[in-house]
Amino acid sequence: MADLVMYEEEYEQIKEILARLQSDSNSKIVFLVDKNGQQIAAHGDMQGVDATSLASLTAGNVAATDGLAKLIGEKEFSILFHEGERDNIHISLVAQRVILVVIFDERSSLGLVRLRVKKASQELEKTFEVIVTKAAAEQSREGRFESPFAEITDEDIDSLFSE
């Protein structure tokens, strides 16, 4: 996955989607992480949570699970679920680009979380399609408007100053 440029408008959309997911699923925390373990956005009560560690460990968990999937002949496991005494974690891949994490407790259920995650994932996929399209358009624009100095080589500069 290439690094993506996050545009303000799409970032705000992502934050809105996460806020709605957190509310609709009655979860504690919802956050989005890239596959490198960098947190993109979060919503919910993050106080007392080491977001950096959670993001990197989540990405590591997904990477390890991808390895397990390949060992048994699966392409991937797109959804992971961890059940704890108090809290549960639902992890899913979105658009093969990012990881959506929902942390919830007994106030919600796995069924409700899965239902709401499915809808939010579709919205996030559309948002990331827009980001990719914008980035490609910007890259092609930059390619067309090449610097007038692009043709000048080091040899040209050396010959200019050696005279």
TATALIN-V437739 format. One record per backbone hydrogen bond with DSSP energy under -0.5 kcal/mol. CO is the residue of the C=O (numbers start at 1). NH is the residue of the N-H. If there is no record, write none. Layout:
co:CO nh:NH
co:CO nh:NH
//
This chain:
co:4 nh:6
co:5 nh:7
co:7 nh:11
co:8 nh:12
co:9 nh:13
co:10 nh:14
co:11 nh:15
co:12 nh:16
co:13 nh:17
co:14 nh:18
co:15 nh:19
co:16 nh:20
co:17 nh:21
co:18 nh:22
co:19 nh:23
co:20 nh:24
co:21 nh:25
co:22 nh:27
co:23 nh:26
co:28 nh:45
co:29 nh:103
co:30 nh:43
co:31 nh:101
co:32 nh:40
co:32 nh:41
co:33 nh:99
co:34 nh:37
co:37 nh:39
co:38 nh:34
co:41 nh:32
co:43 nh:30
co:44 nh:46
co:46 nh:49
co:49 nh:51
co:50 nh:54
co:51 nh:55
co:52 nh:56
co:53 nh:57
co:54 nh:58
co:55 nh:59
co:56 nh:60
co:57 nh:61
co:58 nh:62
co:59 nh:63
co:60 nh:64
co:61 nh:65
co:62 nh:66
co:63 nh:67
co:64 nh:68
co:65 nh:69
co:66 nh:70
co:67 nh:71
co:68 nh:72
co:69 nh:72
co:69 nh:74
co:70 nh:73
co:76 nh:78
co:78 nh:93
co:80 nh:91
co:82 nh:84
co:82 nh:89
co:87 nh:84
co:88 nh:104
co:89 nh:82
co:89 nh:91
co:90 nh:102
co:91 nh:80
co:92 nh:100
co:94 nh:97
co:94 nh:98
co:97 nh:35
co:98 nh:94
co:99 nh:33
co:99 nh:101
co:100 nh:92
co:101 nh:31
co:102 nh:90
co:102 nh:104
co:103 nh:28
co:103 nh:29
co:104 nh:88
co:105 nh:108
co:109 nh:113
co:110 nh:114
co:111 nh:115
co:112 nh:116
co:113 nh:117
co:114 nh:118
co:115 nh:119
co:116 nh:120
co:117 nh:121
co:118 nh:122
co:119 nh:123
co:120 nh:124
co:121 nh:125
co:122 nh:126
co:123 nh:127
co:124 nh:128
co:125 nh:129
co:126 nh:130
co:127 nh:131
co:128 nh:132
co:129 nh:133
co:130 nh:134
co:131 nh:135
co:132 nh:136
co:133 nh:137
co:134 nh:138
co:135 nh:139
co:136 nh:140
co:137 nh:141
co:138 nh:142
co:139 nh:143
co:140 nh:144
co:141 nh:145
co:144 nh:146
co:147 nh:150
co:149 nh:152
co:153 nh:157
co:154 nh:158
co:155 nh:159
co:156 nh:160
co:157 nh:161
co:158 nh:162
co:159 nh:163
//
